[in-house]
């Protein structure tokens, strides 16, 4: 199977962090750099969903939302799908991950692709009893339906859109650490969560 391109969703407002989550420092690197370094070897190409002029500090192409007003992660998914459609060799799927998950599994894409029940299905990651619909494999074929769905301001929920299409889930085990099990999709939204992520990283590097 040809590798899918990846898109890091970094268009959120980071209200709980009080600053741009993607740019916060974690072990001497920005959090989005940790995400990019985990994902880049698994995909055919990598872009960042962020507003024009944003500085992700990665040298990667920026793909802004095509819908104004910060309509949420589904708009980032749509931006990624539309970007992929314009590639010289359009893929069948894209992979999305958020910019605040520095412990992404190194076999994420391989396992998502292996679980595809049909080419038109959405495959979502899960862990520790929770689904993570922003971490998913999306078929290019859903782009038009997603654009129509988002035209209604009341349609913003990832799970509600996914329910309109065939889907599958892949469960990823926790990472065993001295501090106990760590969710591989641990996401950093607050300063306290950032401090805990730093502690896990120090242990990983130690």
Secondary structure, 3 states (H helix, E strand, C coil): CCCCEEEEECCCCCCCCCCCHHHCEECCEEHHHHHHHHHHCCCCCEEEECCCCCCCCCCCCECCCCCCCCCCHHHHHHHHHHHHHCCCCCCCEEEEEECCCCCCCCCHHHHHHHCCCCCCCEEEEEECCEEEEEEEEEEHHHHHHHHHHHCCCCCCCHHHHHCCCCEEEEEECCEEECCEEECCCCCCCCHHHHHHHHHHHHHHHC
